[in-house]
Amino acid sequence: MPLVYADSSALFAYLHPNDEFSVVVDAAVQKDLPDFVYWPWLRYELRHNLRMARTDADGEVAWQALRASEKTAARLRWQDELTADKMLDAAEELSTEKARGIVCGSGDYLHVAAARRLNLLSGIDEFWTCDAAQAKLARDAGLKTRLFKSGRS
């Protein structure tokens, strides 16, 4: 199974049945059968976004899917080497290199820095996102990147 760093936009789409990207992300998961990198920042960001979406049945389904995946480690592969302090330092370094040329939020730099660090340590197969600016940053940082476009017309 390939190991994919999916940012929170891609993981949210995978878990939430009514997200605008869910059709295309689900198709990619069914085709590639990846495991996803999971670490403290990504867990916090994804849980936070899903908590905010728990306003209807689809949001509740997404929350329950995440909690079930966390308990069984289904598709979410925990990465001990991605500690918050080290990844904040790595994001700072990446920002120093790229911030003048690639406009992204600080969280985007943190995701790409973590993926780049993990890629150097043990390798990842791809970086997945639904965010065009973050995809540009990931490509520029040397990561094989998949940008998902909305599955809605």
N, CA, C and O atoms as a GROMACS GRO file, in nm:
protein
  612
    1MET      N    1   0.083  -0.118   0.000
    1MET     CA    2   0.000   0.000   0.000
    1MET      C    3   0.087   0.124   0.000
    1MET      O    4   0.184   0.131   0.075
    2PRO      N    5   0.054   0.220  -0.082
    2PRO     CA    6   0.132   0.344  -0.081
    2PRO      C    7   0.107   0.424   0.047
    2PRO      O    8  -0.001   0.416   0.106
    3LEU      N    9   0.206   0.501   0.087
    3LEU     CA   10   0.192   0.592   0.200
    3LEU      C   11   0.176   0.732   0.144
    3LEU      O   12   0.262   0.781   0.071
    4VAL      N   13   0.066   0.796   0.180
    4VAL     CA   14   0.030   0.928   0.128
    4VAL      C   15   0.020   1.027   0.242
    4VAL      O   16  -0.040   0.998   0.346
    5TYR      N   17   0.080   1.144   0.222
    5TYR     CA   18   0.054   1.254   0.314
    5TYR      C   19  -0.063   1.331   0.253
    5TYR      O   20  -0.047   1.401   0.154
    6ALA      N   21  -0.180   1.317   0.313
    6ALA     CA   22  -0.298   1.392   0.271
    6ALA      C   23  -0.320   1.503   0.373
    6ALA      O   24  -0.332   1.477   0.493
    7ASP      N   25  -0.326   1.626   0.326
    7ASP     CA   26  -0.352   1.736   0.419
    7ASP      C   27  -0.496   1.725   0.469
    7ASP      O   28  -0.570   1.636   0.426
    8SER      N   29  -0.535   1.814   0.558
    8SER     CA   30  -0.668   1.802   0.618
    8SER      C   31  -0.780   1.824   0.517
    8SER      O   32  -0.889   1.771   0.536
    9SER      N   33  -0.756   1.900   0.410
    9SER     CA   34  -0.861   1.917   0.308
    9SER      C   35  -0.892   1.785   0.239
    9SER      O   36  -1.008   1.753   0.213
   10ALA      N   37  -0.789   1.708   0.208
   10ALA     CA   38  -0.809   1.579   0.141
   10ALA      C   39  -0.866   1.475   0.237
   10ALA      O   40  -0.955   1.398   0.200
   11LEU      N   41  -0.817   1.471   0.361
   11LEU     CA   42  -0.871   1.376   0.458
   11LEU      C   43  -1.016   1.409   0.494
   11LEU      O   44  -1.098   1.318   0.511
   12PHE      N   45  -1.047   1.536   0.506
   12PHE     CA   46  -1.185   1.577   0.533
   12PHE      C   47  -1.275   1.528   0.420
   12PHE      O   48  -1.383   1.474   0.446
   13ALA      N   49  -1.232   1.547   0.297
   13ALA     CA   50  -1.312   1.502   0.182
   13ALA      C   51  -1.327   1.351   0.181
   13ALA      O   52  -1.433   1.300   0.143
   14TYR      N   53  -1.225   1.279   0.223
   14TYR     CA   54  -1.233   1.133   0.230
   14TYR      C   55  -1.336   1.088   0.333
   14TYR      O   56  -1.408   0.990   0.311
   15LEU      N   57  -1.344   1.159   0.444
   15LEU     CA   58  -1.433   1.118   0.553
   15LEU      C   59  -1.574   1.175   0.542
   15LEU      O   60  -1.669   1.111   0.588
   16HIS      N   61  -1.590   1.292   0.485
   16HIS     CA   62  -1.719   1.360   0.482
   16HIS      C   63  -1.792   1.330   0.352
   16HIS      O   64  -1.745   1.368   0.244
   17PRO      N   65  -1.906   1.262   0.358
   17PRO     CA   66  -1.973   1.217   0.236
   17PRO      C   67  -2.029   1.329   0.148
   17PRO      O   68  -2.061   1.306   0.032
   18ASN      N   69  -2.041   1.450   0.202
   18ASN     CA   70  -2.100   1.558   0.123
   18ASN      C   71  -2.002   1.672   0.096
   18ASN      O   72  -2.044   1.782   0.060
   19ASP      N   73  -1.873   1.647   0.114
   19ASP     CA   74  -1.774   1.749   0.081
   19ASP      C   75  -1.764   1.762  -0.070
   19ASP      O   76  -1.785   1.664  -0.142
   20GLU      N   77  -1.734   1.881  -0.118
   20GLU     CA   78  -1.729   1.902  -0.263
   20GLU      C   79  -1.620   1.820  -0.332
   20GLU      O   80  -1.626   1.800  -0.454
   21PHE      N   81  -1.521   1.773  -0.258
   21PHE     CA   82  -1.412   1.693  -0.315
   21PHE      C   83  -1.427   1.544  -0.286
   21PHE      O   84  -1.343   1.465  -0.330
   22SER      N   85  -1.530   1.503  -0.214
   22SER     CA   86  -1.539   1.364  -0.168
   22SER      C   87  -1.543   1.264  -0.283
   22SER      O   88  -1.484   1.156  -0.271
   23VAL      N   89  -1.611   1.295  -0.391
   23VAL     CA   90  -1.621   1.200  -0.503
   23VAL      C   91  -1.483   1.171  -0.562
   23VAL      O   92  -1.450   1.056  -0.587
   24VAL      N   93  -1.404   1.275  -0.585
   24VAL     CA   94  -1.274   1.254  -0.649
   24VAL      C   95  -1.172   1.194  -0.553
   24VAL      O   96  -1.089   1.112  -0.593
   25VAL      N   97  -1.177   1.235  -0.426
   25VAL     CA   98  -1.085   1.177  -0.328
   25VAL      C   99  -1.120   1.030  -0.303
   25VAL      O  100  -1.031   0.946  -0.298
   26ASP      N  101  -1.249   1.000  -0.287
   26ASP     CA  102  -1.291   0.860  -0.267
   26ASP      C  103  -1.249   0.772  -0.384
   26ASP      O  104  -1.205   0.659  -0.364
   27ALA      N  105  -1.262   0.822  -0.505
   27ALA     CA  106  -1.221   0.745  -0.623
   27ALA      C  107  -1.071   0.715  -0.619
   27ALA      O  108  -1.028   0.604  -0.651
   28ALA      N  109  -0.992   0.813  -0.578
   28ALA     CA  110  -0.847   0.793  -0.569
   28ALA      C  111  -0.812   0.691  -0.461
   28ALA      O  112  -0.723   0.608  -0.479
   29VAL      N  113  -0.883   0.697  -0.349
   29VAL     CA  114  -0.859   0.601  -0.241
   29VAL      C  115  -0.896   0.460  -0.287
   29VAL      O  116  -0.821   0.365  -0.262
   30GLN      N  117  -1.008   0.446  -0.352
   30GLN     CA  118  -1.049   0.314  -0.401
   30GLN      C  119  -0.951   0.259  -0.504
   30GLN      O  120  -0.926   0.138  -0.508
   31LYS      N  121  -0.896   0.346  -0.586
   31LYS     CA  122  -0.801   0.302  -0.689
   31LYS      C  123  -0.664   0.268  -0.629
   31LYS      O  124  -0.606   0.164  -0.662
   32ASP      N  125  -0.612   0.354  -0.542
   32ASP     CA  126  -0.474   0.340  -0.494
   32ASP      C  127  -0.461   0.266  -0.361
   32ASP      O  128  -0.353   0.214  -0.330
   33LEU      N  129  -0.568   0.261  -0.282
   33LEU     CA  130  -0.568   0.196  -0.149
   33LEU      C  131  -0.452   0.244  -0.060
   33LEU      O  132  -0.376   0.162  -0.008
   34PRO      N  133  -0.438   0.375  -0.043
   34PRO     CA  134  -0.325   0.424   0.037
   34PRO      C  135  -0.349   0.415   0.187
   34PRO      O  136  -0.463   0.406   0.233
   35ASP      N  137  -0.240   0.418   0.261
   35ASP     CA  138  -0.243   0.450   0.402
   35ASP      C  139  -0.206   0.597   0.411
   35ASP      O  140  -0.132   0.648   0.326
   36PHE      N  141  -0.258   0.666   0.513
   36PHE     CA  142  -0.233   0.809   0.527
   36PHE      C  143  -0.147   0.838   0.649
   36PHE      O  144  -0.164   0.779   0.755
   37VAL      N  145  -0.053   0.929   0.631
   37VAL     CA  146   0.028   0.980   0.741
   37VAL      C  147  -0.066   1.045   0.841
   37VAL      O  148  -0.160   1.115   0.804
   38TYR      N  149  -0.040   1.022   0.969
   38TYR     CA  150  -0.120   1.082   1.076
   38TYR      C  151  -0.026   1.123   1.186
   38TYR      O  152   0.056   1.042   1.231
   39TRP      N  153  -0.034   1.246   1.231
   39TRP     CA  154   0.054   1.297   1.336
   39TRP      C  155  -0.021   1.404   1.414
   39TRP      O  156  -0.129   1.446   1.371
   40PRO      N  157   0.032   1.452   1.528
   40PRO     CA  158  -0.047   1.538   1.616
   40PRO      C  159  -0.111   1.660   1.551
   40PRO      O  160  -0.229   1.686   1.574
   41TRP      N  161  -0.038   1.736   1.470
   41TRP     CA  162  -0.097   1.855   1.409
   41TRP      C  163  -0.211   1.818   1.314
   41TRP      O  164  -0.317   1.879   1.319
   42LEU      N  165  -0.189   1.719   1.230
   42LEU     CA  166  -0.292   1.677   1.136
   42LEU      C  167  -0.414   1.624   1.211
   42LEU      O  168  -0.528   1.653   1.173
   43ARG      N  169  -0.391   1.548   1.316
   43ARG     CA  170  -0.502   1.498   1.397
   43ARG      C  171  -0.582   1.613   1.456
   43ARG      O  172  -0.705   1.612   1.450
   44TYR      N  173  -0.513   1.712   1.514
   44TYR     CA  174  -0.581   1.828   1.571
   44TYR      C  175  -0.662   1.903   1.464
   44TYR      O  176  -0.780   1.932   1.485
   45GLU      N  177  -0.600   1.934   1.354
   45GLU     CA  178  -0.666   2.013   1.250
   45GLU      C  179  -0.787   1.939   1.192
   45GLU      O  180  -0.893   1.999   1.172
   46LEU      N  181  -0.772   1.811   1.164
   46LEU     CA  182  -0.881   1.732   1.109
   46LEU      C  183  -0.995   1.719   1.210
   46LEU      O  184  -1.112   1.738   1.174
   47ARG      N  185  -0.963   1.687   1.334
   47ARG     CA  186  -1.067   1.676   1.436
   47ARG      C  187  -1.141   1.809   1.453
   47ARG      O  188  -1.264   1.811   1.465
   48HIS      N  189  -1.067   1.919   1.455
   48HIS     CA  190  -1.128   2.050   1.470
   48HIS      C  191  -1.226   2.077   1.356
   48HIS      O  192  -1.339   2.120   1.379
   49ASN      N  193  -1.182   2.054   1.233
   49ASN     CA  194  -1.269   2.078   1.117
   49ASN      C  195  -1.392   1.988   1.118
   49ASN      O  196  -1.502   2.031   1.084
   50LEU      N  197  -1.374   1.862   1.157
   50LEU     CA  198  -1.488   1.771   1.162
   50LEU      C  199  -1.584   1.806   1.277
   50LEU      O  200  -1.705   1.789   1.263
   51ARG      N  201  -1.531   1.853   1.388
   51ARG     CA  202  -1.620   1.897   1.497
   51ARG      C  203  -1.708   2.011   1.449
   51ARG      O  204  -1.827   2.016   1.482
   52MET      N  205  -1.651   2.103   1.374
   52MET     CA  206  -1.730   2.216   1.323
   52MET      C  207  -1.834   2.170   1.222
   52MET      O  208  -1.935   2.238   1.203
   53ALA      N  209  -1.812   2.058   1.156
   53ALA     CA  210  -1.905   2.007   1.055
   53ALA      C  211  -2.012   1.916   1.114
   53ALA      O  212  -2.098   1.867   1.041
   54ARG      N  213  -2.009   1.893   1.244
   54ARG     CA  214  -2.106   1.802   1.306
   54ARG      C  215  -2.242   1.869   1.326
   54ARG      O  216  -2.301   1.860   1.434
   55THR      N  217  -2.290   1.937   1.225
   55THR     CA  218  -2.417   2.008   1.233
   55THR      C  219  -2.531   1.934   1.166
   55THR      O  220  -2.647   1.974   1.176
   56ASP      N  221  -2.499   1.826   1.096
   56ASP     CA  222  -2.602   1.748   1.028
   56ASP      C  223  -2.559   1.601   1.024
   56ASP      O  224  -2.455   1.565   1.078
   57ALA      N  225  -2.640   1.518   0.961
   57ALA     CA  226  -2.611   1.374   0.956
   57ALA      C  227  -2.479   1.344   0.886
   57ALA      O  228  -2.405   1.256   0.930
   58ASP      N  229  -2.448   1.416   0.776
   58ASP     CA  230  -2.322   1.393   0.705
   58ASP      C  231  -2.202   1.426   0.793
   58ASP      O  232  -2.102   1.354   0.793
   59GLY      N  233  -2.212   1.535   0.868
   59GLY     CA  234  -2.104   1.572   0.958
   59GLY      C  235  -2.084   1.469   1.068
   59GLY      O  236  -1.971   1.440   1.108
   60GLU      N  237  -2.193   1.415   1.118
   60GLU     CA  238  -2.184   1.312   1.222
   60GLU      C  239  -2.124   1.183   1.165
   60GLU      O  240  -2.045   1.117   1.232
   61VAL      N  241  -2.161   1.147   1.042
   61VAL     CA  242  -2.103   1.030   0.976
   61VAL      C  243  -1.952   1.047   0.963
   61VAL      O  244  -1.876   0.954   0.990
   62ALA      N  245  -1.910   1.166   0.922
   62ALA     CA  246  -1.767   1.193   0.906
   62ALA      C  247  -1.693   1.181   1.039
   62ALA      O  248  -1.585   1.123   1.046
   63TRP      N  249  -1.752   1.238   1.144
   63TRP     CA  250  -1.690   1.231   1.276
   63TRP      C  251  -1.677   1.086   1.322
   63TRP      O  252  -1.572   1.046   1.371
   64GLN      N  253  -1.782   1.009   1.307
   64GLN     CA  254  -1.779   0.868   1.349
   64GLN      C  255  -1.680   0.788   1.266
   64GLN      O  256  -1.615   0.697   1.318
   65ALA      N  257  -1.667   0.819   1.138
   65ALA     CA  258  -1.570   0.750   1.052
   65ALA      C  259  -1.428   0.779   1.099
   65ALA      O  260  -1.344   0.689   1.102
   66LEU      N  261  -1.401   0.904   1.134
   66LEU     CA  262  -1.268   0.937   1.184
   66LEU      C  263  -1.240   0.863   1.314
   66LEU      O  264  -1.134   0.802   1.328
   67ARG      N  265  -1.331   0.868   1.408
   67ARG     CA  266  -1.308   0.803   1.537
   67ARG      C  267  -1.288   0.652   1.520
   67ARG      O  268  -1.204   0.593   1.588
   68ALA      N  269  -1.364   0.591   1.431
   68ALA     CA  270  -1.346   0.447   1.405
   68ALA      C  271  -1.208   0.420   1.344
   68ALA      O  272  -1.142   0.324   1.380
   69SER      N  273  -1.166   0.505   1.251
   69SER     CA  274  -1.034   0.488   1.188
   69SER      C  275  -0.922   0.505   1.289
   69SER      O  276  -0.822   0.433   1.283
   70GLU      N  277  -0.938   0.597   1.380
   70GLU     CA  278  -0.835   0.618   1.483
   70GLU      C  279  -0.825   0.498   1.577
   70GLU      O  280  -0.715   0.460   1.618
   71LYS      N  281  -0.936   0.439   1.610
   71LYS     CA  282  -0.936   0.325   1.702
   71LYS      C  283  -0.878   0.200   1.639
   71LYS      O  284  -0.811   0.121   1.707
   72THR      N  285  -0.901   0.180   1.511
   72THR     CA  286  -0.855   0.058   1.444
   72THR      C  287  -0.727   0.080   1.364
   72THR      O  288  -0.671  -0.015   1.309
   73ALA      N  289  -0.682   0.204   1.357
   73ALA     CA  290  -0.566   0.242   1.274
   73ALA      C  291  -0.591   0.208   1.127
   73ALA      O  292  -0.497   0.183   1.051
   74ALA      N  293  -0.718   0.208   1.087
   74ALA     CA  294  -0.753   0.182   0.947
   74ALA      C  295  -0.717   0.303   0.862
   74ALA      O  296  -0.774   0.411   0.878
   75ARG      N  297  -0.624   0.285   0.777
   75ARG     CA  298  -0.577   0.385   0.682
   75ARG      C  299  -0.495   0.498   0.744
   75ARG      O  300  -0.425   0.568   0.670
   76LEU      N  301  -0.500   0.518   0.874
   76LEU     CA  302  -0.424   0.626   0.938
   76LEU      C  303  -0.302   0.567   1.004
   76LEU      O  304  -0.312   0.493   1.102
   77ARG      N  305  -0.184   0.599   0.951
   77ARG     CA  306  -0.060   0.542   1.004
   77ARG      C  307   0.013   0.648   1.087
   77ARG      O  308   0.063   0.747   1.033
   78TRP      N  309   0.018   0.626   1.217
   78TRP     CA  310   0.078   0.722   1.309
   78TRP      C  311   0.228   0.735   1.282
   78TRP      O  312   0.296   0.636   1.257
   79GLN      N  313   0.277   0.859   1.288
   79GLN     CA  314   0.418   0.888   1.261
   79GLN      C  315   0.482   0.952   1.384
   79GLN      O  316   0.468   1.072   1.406
   80ASP      N  317   0.552   0.871   1.463
   80ASP     CA  318   0.616   0.921   1.585
   80ASP      C  319   0.724   1.024   1.557
   80ASP      O  320   0.750   1.112   1.640
   81GLU      N  321   0.788   1.013   1.441
   81GLU     CA  322   0.900   1.104   1.413
   81GLU      C  323   0.854   1.246   1.379
   81GLU      O  324   0.937   1.337   1.372
   82LEU      N  325   0.725   1.266   1.357
   82LEU     CA  326   0.674   1.400   1.327
   82LEU      C  327   0.623   1.464   1.456
   82LEU      O  328   0.503   1.467   1.482
   83THR      N  329   0.716   1.517   1.535
   83THR     CA  330   0.677   1.584   1.658
   83THR      C  331   0.654   1.732   1.630
   83THR      O  332   0.715   1.789   1.540
   84ALA      N  333   0.566   1.791   1.707
   84ALA     CA  334   0.526   1.929   1.682
   84ALA      C  335   0.646   2.024   1.684
   84ALA      O  336   0.657   2.110   1.596
   85ASP      N  337   0.735   2.011   1.781
   85ASP     CA  338   0.847   2.104   1.789
   85ASP      C  339   0.939   2.092   1.667
   85ASP      O  340   0.981   2.194   1.611
   86LYS      N  341   0.969   1.971   1.625
   86LYS     CA  342   1.055   1.952   1.507
   86LYS      C  343   0.987   2.002   1.380
   86LYS      O  344   1.052   2.059   1.293
   87MET      N  345   0.856   1.981   1.370
   87MET     CA  346   0.785   2.021   1.248
   87MET      C  347   0.766   2.172   1.242
   87MET      O  348   0.763   2.230   1.133
   88LEU      N  349   0.751   2.236   1.357
   88LEU     CA  350   0.745   2.383   1.356
   88LEU      C  351   0.878   2.440   1.309
   88LEU      O  352   0.881   2.537   1.232
   89ASP      N  353   0.988   2.382   1.354
   89ASP     CA  354   1.120   2.425   1.306
   89ASP      C  355   1.134   2.402   1.156
   89ASP      O  356   1.185   2.487   1.084
   90ALA      N  357   1.088   2.285   1.109
   90ALA     CA  358   1.096   2.254   0.966
   90ALA      C  359   1.009   2.349   0.884
   90ALA      O  360   1.049   2.391   0.775
   91ALA      N  361   0.892   2.383   0.935
   91ALA     CA  362   0.804   2.478   0.866
   91ALA      C  363   0.868   2.616   0.861
   91ALA      O  364   0.856   2.686   0.761
   92GLU      N  365   0.934   2.654   0.968
   92GLU     CA  366   1.005   2.782   0.971
   92GLU      C  367   1.114   2.785   0.863
   92GLU      O  368   1.130   2.885   0.792
   93GLU      N  369   1.188   2.676   0.851
   93GLU     CA  370   1.292   2.667   0.747
   93GLU      C  371   1.231   2.675   0.607
   93GLU      O  372   1.282   2.746   0.521
   94LEU      N  373   1.122   2.602   0.586
   94LEU     CA  374   1.056   2.604   0.455
   94LEU      C  375   1.002   2.743   0.424
   94LEU      O  376   1.012   2.790   0.311
   95SER      N  377   0.946   2.809   0.523
   95SER     CA  378   0.896   2.945   0.504
   95SER      C  379   1.010   3.040   0.467
   95SER      O  380   0.995   3.126   0.380
   96THR      N  381   1.124   3.023   0.533
   96THR     CA  382   1.241   3.105   0.501
   96THR      C  383   1.281   3.088   0.355
   96THR      O  384   1.318   3.184   0.288
   97GLU      N  385   1.274   2.964   0.306
   97GLU     CA  386   1.310   2.934   0.166
   97GLU      C  387   1.208   2.984   0.065
   97GLU      O  388   1.245   3.036  -0.040
   98LYS      N  389   1.078   2.970   0.096
   98LYS     CA  390   0.975   2.981  -0.008
   98LYS      C  391   0.873   3.093   0.009
   98LYS      O  392   0.803   3.125  -0.088
   99ALA      N  393   0.860   3.154   0.127
   99ALA     CA  394   0.746   3.243   0.155
   99ALA      C  395   0.736   3.362   0.061
   99ALA      O  396   0.626   3.406   0.030
  100ARG      N  397   0.847   3.415   0.015
  100ARG     CA  398   0.839   3.530  -0.076
  100ARG      C  399   0.785   3.493  -0.213
  100ARG      O  400   0.729   3.578  -0.283
  101GLY      N  401   0.802   3.368  -0.252
  101GLY     CA  402   0.759   3.327  -0.385
  101GLY      C  403   0.628   3.251  -0.389
  101GLY      O  404   0.562   3.247  -0.493
  102ILE      N  405   0.589   3.189  -0.278
  102ILE     CA  406   0.468   3.107  -0.276
  102ILE      C  407   0.382   3.149  -0.157
  102ILE      O  408   0.419   3.126  -0.041
  103VAL      N  409   0.270   3.208  -0.186
  103VAL     CA  410   0.182   3.258  -0.081
  103VAL      C  411   0.090   3.146  -0.034
  103VAL      O  412   0.001   3.102  -0.107
  104CYS      N  413   0.112   3.102   0.088
  104CYS     CA  414   0.030   3.000   0.154
  104CYS      C  415   0.020   3.037   0.301
  104CYS      O  416   0.100   3.115   0.353
  105GLY      N  417  -0.078   2.980   0.367
  105GLY     CA  418  -0.091   3.000   0.511
  105GLY      C  419   0.013   2.921   0.588
  105GLY      O  420   0.078   2.831   0.535
  106SER      N  421   0.028   2.957   0.714
  106SER     CA  422   0.128   2.890   0.798
  106SER      C  423   0.098   2.742   0.815
  106SER      O  424   0.190   2.660   0.820
  107GLY      N  425  -0.030   2.706   0.823
  107GLY     CA  426  -0.066   2.564   0.832
  107GLY      C  427  -0.027   2.486   0.708
  107GLY      O  428   0.013   2.370   0.717
  108ASP      N  429  -0.037   2.550   0.592
  108ASP     CA  430   0.005   2.487   0.467
  108ASP      C  431   0.155   2.458   0.468
  108ASP      O  432   0.199   2.352   0.426
  109TYR      N  433   0.233   2.554   0.517
  109TYR     CA  434   0.377   2.534   0.528
  109TYR      C  435   0.409   2.420   0.625
  109TYR      O  436   0.502   2.343   0.603
  110LEU      N  437   0.331   2.411   0.731
  110LEU     CA  438   0.352   2.304   0.828
  110LEU      C  439   0.326   2.166   0.767
  110LEU      O  440   0.403   2.073   0.788
  111HIS      N  441   0.217   2.153   0.691
  111HIS     CA  442   0.187   2.025   0.624
  111HIS      C  443   0.298   1.987   0.526
  111HIS      O  444   0.345   1.873   0.526
  112VAL      N  445   0.339   2.080   0.443
  112VAL     CA  446   0.441   2.049   0.342
  112VAL      C  447   0.575   2.020   0.408
  112VAL      O  448   0.647   1.930   0.365
  113ALA      N  449   0.609   2.093   0.511
  113ALA     CA  450   0.735   2.067   0.582
  113ALA      C  451   0.733   1.927   0.645
  113ALA      O  452   0.833   1.856   0.639
  114ALA      N  453   0.621   1.888   0.703
  114ALA     CA  454   0.611   1.755   0.763
  114ALA      C  455   0.622   1.647   0.656
  114ALA      O  456   0.692   1.547   0.674
  115ALA      N  457   0.554   1.667   0.546
  115ALA     CA  458   0.561   1.568   0.437
  115ALA      C  459   0.703   1.559   0.381
  115ALA      O  460   0.753   1.450   0.354
  116ARG      N  461   0.767   1.673   0.366
  116ARG     CA  462   0.904   1.673   0.314
  116ARG      C  463   0.999   1.603   0.411
  116ARG      O  464   1.085   1.525   0.369
  117ARG      N  465   0.984   1.629   0.540
  117ARG     CA  466   1.069   1.564   0.640
  117ARG      C  467   1.047   1.414   0.640
  117ARG      O  468   1.143   1.337   0.641
  118LEU      N  469   0.922   1.371   0.639
  118LEU     CA  470   0.892   1.229   0.638
  118LEU      C  471   0.943   1.164   0.509
  118LEU      O  472   0.990   1.050   0.511
  119ASN      N  473   0.933   1.235   0.400
  119ASN     CA  474   0.984   1.183   0.273
  119ASN      C  475   1.134   1.158   0.281
  119ASN      O  476   1.184   1.060   0.226
  120LEU      N  477   1.207   1.247   0.346
  120LEU     CA  478   1.351   1.229   0.362
  120LEU      C  479   1.383   1.113   0.457
  120LEU      O  480   1.480   1.040   0.434
  121LEU      N  481   1.304   1.096   0.562
  121LEU     CA  482   1.330   0.992   0.661
  121LEU      C  483   1.296   0.851   0.611
  121LEU      O  484   1.376   0.759   0.623
  122SER      N  485   1.175   0.837   0.557
  122SER     CA  486   1.132   0.702   0.521
  122SER      C  487   1.058   0.693   0.388
  122SER      O  488   1.025   0.584   0.343
  123GLY      N  489   1.032   0.805   0.328
  123GLY     CA  490   0.966   0.806   0.198
  123GLY      C  491   0.814   0.806   0.208
  123GLY      O  492   0.754   0.732   0.285
  124ILE      N  493   0.755   0.891   0.129
  124ILE     CA  494   0.611   0.888   0.108
  124ILE      C  495   0.592   0.879  -0.043
  124ILE      O  496   0.679   0.919  -0.121
  125ASP      N  497   0.479   0.827  -0.083
  125ASP     CA  498   0.456   0.809  -0.226
  125ASP      C  499   0.397   0.933  -0.292
  125ASP      O  500   0.421   0.959  -0.410
  126GLU      N  501   0.320   1.010  -0.214
  126GLU     CA  502   0.254   1.124  -0.275
  126GLU      C  503   0.201   1.218  -0.167
  126GLU      O  504   0.179   1.176  -0.053
  127PHE      N  505   0.182   1.344  -0.204
  127PHE     CA  506   0.120   1.445  -0.119
  127PHE      C  507  -0.013   1.480  -0.183
  127PHE      O  508  -0.017   1.517  -0.300
  128TRP      N  509  -0.123   1.469  -0.107
  128TRP     CA  510  -0.257   1.497  -0.159
  128TRP      C  511  -0.314   1.622  -0.094
  128TRP      O  512  -0.302   1.642   0.027
  129THR      N  513  -0.377   1.706  -0.176
  129THR     CA  514  -0.442   1.826  -0.126
  129THR      C  515  -0.553   1.870  -0.221
  129THR      O  516  -0.555   1.833  -0.338
  130CYS      N  517  -0.644   1.949  -0.168
  130CYS     CA  518  -0.749   2.011  -0.249
  130CYS      C  519  -0.721   2.160  -0.263
  130CYS      O  520  -0.808   2.235  -0.310
  131ASP      N  521  -0.604   2.205  -0.224
  131ASP     CA  522  -0.565   2.345  -0.219
  131ASP      C  523  -0.456   2.371  -0.324
  131ASP      O  524  -0.345   2.318  -0.312
  132ALA      N  525  -0.488   2.451  -0.424
  132ALA     CA  526  -0.395   2.474  -0.536
  132ALA      C  527  -0.264   2.540  -0.491
  132ALA      O  528  -0.157   2.502  -0.538
  133ALA      N  529  -0.271   2.637  -0.401
  133ALA     CA  530  -0.149   2.704  -0.356
  133ALA      C  531  -0.060   2.607  -0.278
  133ALA      O  532   0.062   2.607  -0.293
  134GLN      N  533  -0.122   2.525  -0.194
  134GLN     CA  534  -0.044   2.427  -0.119
  134GLN      C  535   0.017   2.323  -0.212
  134GLN      O  536   0.130   2.278  -0.190
  135ALA      N  537  -0.055   2.284  -0.316
  135ALA     CA  538  -0.001   2.190  -0.414
  135ALA      C  539   0.123   2.249  -0.482
  135ALA      O  540   0.222   2.179  -0.504
  136LYS      N  541   0.118   2.377  -0.514
  136LYS     CA  542   0.234   2.444  -0.575
  136LYS      C  543   0.353   2.441  -0.480
  136LYS      O  544   0.466   2.414  -0.521
  137LEU      N  545   0.328   2.470  -0.353
  137LEU     CA  546   0.435   2.466  -0.253
  137LEU      C  547   0.493   2.326  -0.241
  137LEU      O  548   0.615   2.309  -0.237
  138ALA      N  549   0.407   2.226  -0.236
  138ALA     CA  550   0.454   2.087  -0.223
  138ALA      C  551   0.539   2.046  -0.343
  138ALA      O  552   0.643   1.982  -0.326
  139ARG      N  553   0.495   2.081  -0.462
  139ARG     CA  554   0.574   2.049  -0.582
  139ARG      C  555   0.709   2.119  -0.577
  139ARG      O  556   0.812   2.060  -0.607
  140ASP      N  557   0.707   2.246  -0.540
  140ASP     CA  558   0.830   2.324  -0.533
  140ASP      C  559   0.925   2.270  -0.427
  140ASP      O  560   1.046   2.286  -0.437
  141ALA      N  561   0.869   2.204  -0.325
  141ALA     CA  562   0.950   2.143  -0.219
  141ALA      C  563   0.998   2.003  -0.258
  141ALA      O  564   1.064   1.936  -0.179
  142GLY      N  565   0.965   1.961  -0.380
  142GLY     CA  566   1.016   1.833  -0.430
  142GLY      C  567   0.927   1.713  -0.406
  142GLY      O  568   0.972   1.599  -0.421
  143LEU      N  569   0.801   1.735  -0.368
  143LEU     CA  570   0.711   1.624  -0.340
  143LEU      C  571   0.625   1.590  -0.462
  143LEU      O  572   0.576   1.680  -0.530
  144LYS      N  573   0.608   1.463  -0.488
  144LYS     CA  574   0.511   1.420  -0.589
  144LYS      C  575   0.373   1.455  -0.533
  144LYS      O  576   0.337   1.411  -0.424
  145THR      N  577   0.298   1.532  -0.608
  145THR     CA  578   0.176   1.594  -0.554
  145THR      C  579   0.055   1.567  -0.641
  145THR      O  580   0.063   1.569  -0.764
  146ARG      N  581  -0.057   1.542  -0.574
  146ARG     CA  582  -0.185   1.527  -0.645
  146ARG      C  583  -0.279   1.635  -0.593
  146ARG      O  584  -0.310   1.641  -0.474
  147LEU      N  585  -0.325   1.721  -0.685
  147LEU     CA  586  -0.421   1.825  -0.653
  147LEU      C  587  -0.558   1.779  -0.699
  147LEU      O  588  -0.578   1.748  -0.817
  148PHE      N  589  -0.652   1.774  -0.607
  148PHE     CA  590  -0.788   1.734  -0.641
  148PHE      C  591  -0.870   1.857  -0.675
  148PHE      O  592  -0.862   1.960  -0.609
  149LYS      N  593  -0.948   1.843  -0.781
  149LYS     CA  594  -1.041   1.949  -0.820
  149LYS      C  595  -1.180   1.903  -0.782
  149LYS      O  596  -1.208   1.784  -0.781
  150SER      N  597  -1.266   1.996  -0.753
  150SER     CA  598  -1.400   1.965  -0.706
  150SER      C  599  -1.471   1.864  -0.795
  150SER      O  600  -1.464   1.873  -0.918
  151GLY      N  601  -1.538   1.768  -0.733
  151GLY     CA  602  -1.614   1.667  -0.806
  151GLY      C  603  -1.753   1.714  -0.843
  151GLY      O  604  -1.828   1.642  -0.909
  152ARG      N  605  -1.787   1.836  -0.802
  152ARG     CA  606  -1.918   1.893  -0.834
  152ARG      C  607  -1.908   1.978  -0.958
  152ARG      O  608  -1.807   2.043  -0.984
  153SER      N  609  -2.014   1.977  -1.035
  153SER     CA  610  -2.013   2.059  -1.157
  153SER      C  611  -2.070   2.195  -1.131
  153SER      O  612  -2.077   2.278  -1.222
   0.00000   0.00000   0.00000
